[in-house]
Amino acid sequence: MSFLTNHLRQSLHEIENGHDWNTGCPLTWTERLETAVSVVEASDRLIRESVSEARSAGVTWAQIGQVLDCSKQAAQQRFGS
């Protein structure tokens, strides 16, 4: 399991349960919000990595757009180099 995947799992657990993964202590609202922002940022990195791997494997922008529920042009504009 990648670091990002593990980070997402732990962070989602913290958000859902309101407690720190390691200590079990309750999270403040600011800690919970910061964790949610961290999840969004990590998810975006994971999506970018997945798109890059898919492109390297020959997956078309149309196929990627279909998975992301957008046009091939939108996928290429967002993730293309």
C-alpha positions as CSV (number, residue, x, y, z in Angstrom):
1,M,0.0,0.0,0.0
2,S,1.4,3.4,-0.9
3,F,2.1,6.1,1.6
4,L,-0.7,8.2,0.0
5,T,-3.3,5.5,0.3
6,N,-2.3,4.8,3.9
7,H,-2.5,8.6,4.7
8,L,-5.9,8.8,3.1
9,R,-7.2,5.8,5.1
10,Q,-5.9,7.2,8.4
11,S,-7.2,10.7,7.7
12,L,-10.7,9.5,6.7
13,H,-10.8,7.5,9.8
14,E,-10.0,10.6,11.9
15,I,-12.6,12.7,10.1
16,E,-15.3,10.1,10.5
17,N,-14.6,9.3,14.1
18,G,-13.4,12.6,15.3
19,H,-10.3,11.1,17.0
20,D,-6.6,11.1,16.3
21,W,-5.5,7.8,14.6
22,N,-2.4,7.4,16.8
23,T,-3.5,8.7,20.2
24,G,-7.2,8.3,20.2
25,C,-7.6,11.8,21.5
26,P,-10.6,13.8,20.2
27,L,-9.9,16.2,17.4
28,T,-10.7,19.9,17.6
29,W,-12.8,21.4,14.8
30,T,-9.7,23.0,13.4
31,E,-7.8,19.7,13.4
32,R,-10.7,18.0,11.8
33,L,-10.9,20.7,9.1
34,E,-7.1,20.6,8.5
35,T,-7.4,16.8,8.1
36,A,-10.2,17.2,5.6
37,V,-8.1,19.6,3.6
38,S,-5.2,17.1,3.7
39,V,-7.5,14.4,2.3
40,V,-8.5,16.6,-0.6
41,E,-4.8,17.4,-1.4
42,A,-3.7,13.8,-1.1
43,S,-6.6,12.6,-3.2
44,D,-5.7,15.1,-5.9
45,R,-2.1,13.9,-5.9
46,L,-3.3,10.3,-6.1
47,I,-5.6,11.1,-9.1
48,R,-2.7,12.9,-10.9
49,E,-0.4,9.9,-10.3
50,S,-3.1,7.5,-11.5
51,V,-3.8,9.6,-14.7
52,S,-0.1,9.7,-15.4
53,E,0.3,5.9,-15.0
54,A,-2.8,5.4,-17.2
55,R,-1.4,7.6,-19.9
56,S,2.0,5.8,-19.7
57,A,0.1,2.5,-20.2
58,G,-1.6,3.8,-23.3
59,V,-5.0,4.7,-21.9
60,T,-6.6,7.5,-24.0
61,W,-7.8,10.8,-22.8
62,A,-11.4,9.8,-23.8
63,Q,-11.2,6.7,-21.5
64,I,-9.8,8.8,-18.6
65,G,-12.5,11.5,-19.2
66,Q,-15.1,8.8,-19.0
67,V,-13.9,7.5,-15.6
68,L,-13.6,11.1,-14.3
69,D,-17.0,12.0,-15.8
70,C,-15.7,14.7,-18.0
71,S,-14.8,15.2,-21.6
72,K,-11.5,14.0,-23.0
73,Q,-10.6,17.7,-23.6
74,A,-11.4,18.6,-19.9
75,A,-9.3,15.6,-18.7
76,Q,-6.4,16.6,-21.0
77,Q,-6.5,20.3,-19.9
78,R,-6.5,19.4,-16.2
79,F,-3.9,16.6,-16.3
80,G,-2.0,17.0,-19.5
81,S,1.5,18.3,-19.6
